[in-house]
Each structure stands twice: as C-alpha cells, then as structure tokens.
Amino acid sequence: MSMLRNQATSLLRYEHLTTTIPRAKEVRPFVERLITIAKRGIADGPTGIKALNARRLVMQDLQDREVVGKLFSTLAPRFQDRAGGYTRILRVGYRRGDSAEVAQMELVGSEFNPRAQAEADAAKADATPAKTKGVGGRLKAAADRIRGGKKEGKDASATKKATKPAKGAARKTTTPRKAGGS
C-alpha cells in the first residue's frame, strides 16, 4: 500500500513516472479513483461540504498536502469534462539489470518531453550570435597559417606522411596465427 501511495504521489506531483509495467497497472486505478473523488468534490464549488469531505478522503491515501492541493486546484478542473481514463501507460523498453519491462506513466494532457530542457537550451544557443575571435585569436591563426601549422578547411592529419611504427608496436600481418598450444 505504501508503494502505491508513493508512486501515486510522484505521478500527481510531476505528472509523469517511470516504473515497471505491473506497478503501473496497479497504480492506474488507484490514481484514477483519487482524481474522480477530487472531481466530485469540486463539482459543487471549492467551499462546500462535499469539497471538504473529498479532501479528507484523498488525504487518507495521500499524506502530502501540496499534492492534494495541486490535485484539487489544477488536476481535477483539468479533467472535469473527461469521464475517465486520466492516465496513459507507454511502454519504454526493458530495464538493463533484470530485464523488467519499463513503462512511462503520465497524466493525459500533460505530455512529458524528457528532452524539453535540452531543446530549449539548443534553441537559446541558436538565437545568440556566435562569439567572434578577438584580435589576439586572429593574429595567432594568421601566424599558424604562415608557419605552415594549422590549415583552415583542410584536415592537418591528411597532409602528414606515413611514418614508421614505434619500436615495439605491433605490425599487421596477413597470415593467421597458428592454432593450438603455446
């Protein structure tokens, strides 16, 4: 029961959860029942006796006041017109350690994008202009070009000649090794 409470609290707090398929299937009716109770509670208004009773019923299962507040203020009004099916289970793959099938569980209407932060950072980086080299950087690049050092646009390793391998380095052989003893 405590596992159900913890997973339901995490799902309602973050609106997504990564867990195994059997756990997700157990958490789904638990969370949907809580959302239904919250919807019934706010149907007459947030100050009625039904709202207080609904909060008390939900607080029996979830001991986190912030999550209960979010459930009644944000989530229940979002699902007011929906008859059921507040959660979605997406199969992700298999866990590496024990090959348990893993699922992404989320509330409908809050499609979680795990790469949203990276995409936002990339968009911000594209919007900022590229930093130009200062005078010192341009002078170093010009001096390298004059000395025959780094060449822009060409791979420097392509212009080098092949050298002998270092002493003790393995040589490539075309004949296979003999099978058998030492």
C-alpha positions in Angstrom: 0.0 0.0 0.0 2.9 2.4 0.8 4.3 1.7 -2.7 1.0 2.7 -4.3 0.9 5.8 -2.2 4.4 6.8 -3.0 4.0 6.2 -6.8 0.6 8.0 -6.8 2.2 11.0 -5.0 5.0 11.1 -7.5 2.7 10.8 -10.5 0.4 13.6 -9.3 3.3 15.8 -8.3 5.4 15.5 -11.5 2.6 14.3 -13.9 4.8 11.5 -15.2 6.5 8.5 -13.7 8.9 5.8 -15.0 8.2 2.4 -13.5 7.7 -1.3 -14.4 4.5 -2.4 -16.3 3.0 -4.4 -13.4 3.4 -1.5 -11.0 2.0 1.0 -13.5 -1.1 -1.3 -13.9 -1.6 -1.4 -10.2 -1.1 2.4 -9.7 -3.5 3.3 -12.5 -6.9 2.5 -10.8 -5.6 4.0 -7.5 -4.8 7.4 -9.1 -7.9 7.4 -11.2 -10.1 6.8 -8.1 -8.4 9.8 -6.4 -8.9 12.1 -9.4 -12.6 11.0 -9.5 -13.1 11.8 -5.8 -11.4 15.2 -6.4 -13.7 15.9 -9.4 -16.8 15.1 -7.3 -15.5 17.3 -4.5 -15.1 20.4 -6.7 -18.4 19.9 -8.6 -20.4 22.0 -6.2 -17.7 24.5 -5.6 -14.5 24.6 -3.6 -16.1 25.8 -0.3 -18.9 23.2 0.0 -19.2 20.3 2.4 -18.6 17.8 -0.4 -15.2 19.5 -1.2 -14.1 19.1 2.5 -15.2 15.5 2.6 -13.4 14.8 -0.7 -10.2 16.4 0.6 -10.4 14.2 3.7 -11.0 11.1 1.6 -8.0 11.9 -0.6 -5.8 12.8 2.4 -6.4 9.3 3.8 -4.4 7.9 0.8 -2.0 10.8 0.1 -0.3 12.4 3.1 1.3 15.2 1.1 -0.7 18.4 1.4 1.0 20.1 -1.6 0.0 17.2 -3.9 -3.6 17.2 -2.5 -3.8 20.9 -3.1 -2.5 20.5 -6.7 -5.0 17.7 -7.3 -7.9 19.9 -6.2 -6.7 23.2 -7.7 -5.1 22.1 -11.0 -5.7 18.5 -12.0 -9.4 18.0 -11.1 -10.6 21.0 -13.0 -8.5 19.9 -16.0 -10.3 16.6 -16.1 -13.8 18.0 -15.2 -15.2 17.2 -18.7 -13.5 13.8 -19.0 -15.4 10.7 -18.0 -12.4 8.6 -17.1 -9.0 7.4 -18.4 -6.9 10.1 -16.8 -3.6 8.2 -17.1 -1.6 6.8 -20.0 0.9 3.9 -19.9 3.6 4.0 -22.6 6.0 1.0 -22.9 9.6 2.2 -23.0 11.7 -0.9 -23.1 13.5 -3.3 -20.8 15.5 -2.4 -17.7 19.1 -3.3 -18.1 19.7 -5.0 -14.7 16.9 -7.5 -14.6 15.1 -7.2 -18.0 11.9 -6.0 -16.4 9.6 -4.2 -18.8 9.6 -0.5 -18.1 6.8 2.0 -18.8 6.4 5.7 -18.8 3.1 6.6 -16.9 1.7 10.1 -17.4 -1.4 12.0 -16.9 -3.4 12.7 -20.1 -3.0 16.3 -21.2 0.5 16.7 -19.7 2.6 15.0 -22.4 6.0 14.9 -20.8 9.0 15.5 -23.0 12.2 14.4 -21.4 14.3 16.4 -23.8 12.4 19.7 -23.4 15.2 21.3 -21.3 17.9 20.3 -23.9 15.7 21.5 -26.8 15.2 24.8 -25.0 18.9 25.3 -24.4 19.6 24.4 -28.1 17.1 27.0 -29.3 18.6 29.6 -26.9 22.1 28.8 -28.2 20.9 29.2 -31.8 19.3 32.6 -31.0 22.5 34.1 -29.6 25.1 35.2 -32.2 28.4 33.3 -32.4 31.2 34.9 -30.5 33.9 36.3 -32.8 37.5 35.9 -32.1 39.4 38.8 -30.7 42.4 40.4 -32.3 44.8 38.1 -30.5 43.0 35.0 -31.7 43.0 36.2 -35.3 46.7 37.0 -35.1 47.5 33.5 -33.8 45.6 31.9 -36.6 47.4 34.0 -39.2 50.8 33.2 -37.7 49.9 29.5 -37.7 48.9 29.7 -41.4 52.2 31.5 -42.3 54.4 29.0 -40.4 52.6 26.1 -42.1 50.9 25.0 -38.9 47.1 24.6 -38.8 45.4 25.0 -42.1 41.8 26.1 -42.1 39.4 24.0 -44.2 41.8 21.0 -44.5 42.5 18.2 -42.2 46.0 18.5 -40.9 46.4 14.8 -40.5 45.7 14.2 -44.2 48.8 16.1 -45.2 51.2 14.2 -43.0 53.4 11.5 -44.4 53.1 7.9 -43.1 55.9 7.3 -40.6 57.4 4.0 -39.3 55.6 2.5 -36.3 57.3 3.0 -33.0 59.7 0.3 -31.7 57.7 -2.5 -30.1 54.4 -1.6 -31.8 52.5 -4.4 -33.3 52.7 -4.9 -37.1 49.8 -6.0 -39.2 50.2 -9.5 -40.6 48.3 -11.1 -43.3 48.8 -14.7 -42.2 46.7 -16.1 -39.4 48.3 -17.3 -36.2 48.7 -21.0 -35.6 46.0 -22.6 -33.6 46.9 -24.8 -30.7 49.4 -24.8 -27.8 51.7 -22.1 -26.6 
